[in-house]
Amino acid sequence: MANTKSAEKAAKQAEKHRARNVAARSRMRTAIRRVTDALVAGKAEDGAAALKAATPAIDSMVNKGLVHKNKAARHKSRLAAKVKKAALA
């Protein structure tokens, strides 16, 4: 338990921030999954549209400091490569 009022407040804030961060990371993962699922289903156009929606979601996580910029770049690069490959096929 917190020993001071300020520590108590900090603990409450940390819990709120954690919940918000978990939800935001989940939104990013869902956006990534939508791209992958569309491509697995053989819908290249839907995959491209999902990638267009996923890119700002991924970038938003970087701006919030929840994901490292290199990890975000890696996700976007791999998804773009998969979409490009699906479009050519």
VMD Tcl script that draws the C-alpha trace (Angstrom):
set ca {
  {0.00 0.00 0.00}
  {0.96 3.61 -0.53}
  {2.46 5.36 2.49}
  {1.64 8.94 1.49}
  {-1.22 10.72 -0.23}
  {0.99 11.53 -3.21}
  {2.05 7.89 -3.54}
  {-1.60 6.87 -3.35}
  {-2.47 9.28 -6.15}
  {0.49 8.11 -8.23}
  {-0.67 4.50 -7.85}
  {-4.19 5.44 -9.01}
  {-2.79 7.32 -12.00}
  {-0.48 4.45 -12.90}
  {-3.45 2.07 -12.94}
  {-5.44 4.41 -15.22}
  {-2.47 4.90 -17.54}
  {-1.83 1.17 -17.68}
  {-5.44 0.46 -18.66}
  {-5.30 3.13 -21.37}
  {-1.98 1.82 -22.69}
  {-3.19 -1.79 -22.78}
  {-6.26 -0.74 -24.77}
  {-4.18 1.33 -27.19}
  {-1.70 -1.51 -27.79}
  {-4.63 -3.85 -28.35}
  {-6.05 -1.49 -31.00}
  {-2.69 -1.53 -32.78}
  {-2.48 -5.32 -32.70}
  {-6.04 -5.58 -33.99}
  {-5.21 -3.26 -36.89}
  {-2.20 -5.42 -37.76}
  {-4.30 -8.59 -37.49}
  {-6.93 -7.16 -39.85}
  {-4.31 -6.70 -42.56}
  {-2.96 -10.22 -42.08}
  {-6.43 -11.79 -41.99}
  {-7.47 -10.03 -45.19}
  {-4.37 -11.26 -46.98}
  {-4.78 -14.83 -45.71}
  {-8.36 -14.76 -47.01}
  {-6.99 -13.74 -50.42}
  {-8.50 -10.25 -50.43}
  {-5.63 -8.05 -51.59}
  {-7.79 -4.92 -51.91}
  {-9.13 -5.31 -48.36}
  {-5.58 -5.90 -47.16}
  {-4.39 -2.67 -48.78}
  {-7.28 -0.75 -47.21}
  {-6.55 -2.31 -43.83}
  {-2.87 -1.36 -44.18}
  {-3.90 2.22 -44.89}
  {-5.87 2.20 -41.63}
  {-3.19 0.35 -39.65}
  {-0.32 2.69 -40.53}
  {-1.63 5.71 -38.54}
  {-2.61 3.41 -35.67}
  {0.95 2.08 -35.49}
  {2.46 5.58 -35.78}
  {0.16 6.78 -33.01}
  {1.63 4.21 -30.63}
  {5.12 5.55 -31.37}
  {4.03 9.12 -30.63}
  {2.52 7.98 -27.33}
  {5.75 6.19 -26.44}
  {4.10 2.77 -26.19}
  {6.08 1.17 -29.02}
  {9.63 1.82 -30.17}
  {9.91 3.53 -33.55}
  {11.98 0.69 -35.00}
  {9.37 -1.88 -33.99}
  {6.68 0.23 -35.64}
  {8.78 0.59 -38.79}
  {9.36 -3.16 -38.84}
  {5.62 -3.88 -38.58}
  {4.74 -1.39 -41.31}
  {7.48 -2.65 -43.60}
  {6.52 -6.30 -43.24}
  {2.82 -5.57 -43.73}
  {3.52 -3.42 -46.80}
  {5.66 -6.21 -48.28}
  {2.88 -8.75 -47.69}
  {0.29 -6.46 -49.27}
  {2.55 -5.84 -52.27}
  {3.16 -9.57 -52.69}
  {-0.58 -10.28 -52.50}
  {-1.33 -7.58 -55.07}
  {1.12 -9.11 -57.55}
  {-0.28 -12.60 -57.08}
}
mol new
graphics top color blue
foreach p $ca { graphics top sphere $p radius 0.5 }
foreach p [lrange $ca 0 end-1] q [lrange $ca 1 end] { graphics top cylinder $p $q radius 0.2 }
display resetview
